């Protein structure tokens, strides 16, 4: 008997934005869509609108974004968007392998 490996048909990618109290916004990535800097900037814009509506006091206070060093997160277009929208990002250390 041989086992046949099949790709799962139910894999879903979700971009989740949350704070210490739970989820603020989730963005389900449509199947076949490339998650690139354009997609991330669009998702960030949607997140900010919902964040300001759901948590206006927190949105107006000093807060920071914990973002990893994934290439799509550190793309120039994403960094420029963060700067233009006064979003402070916690810098993550580089892990050398």
Buried (B, 14 or more C-beta within 10 A) or exposed (E): EEEEEEEEEEEEEEBEBEEEEEEBBEBEBEEEEEBEBEBBBEBBEEBBEBBEEEBEEBBEEEEEEEBEEEEBBBBEEBBEBBEEEEBEBEEEEEEEE
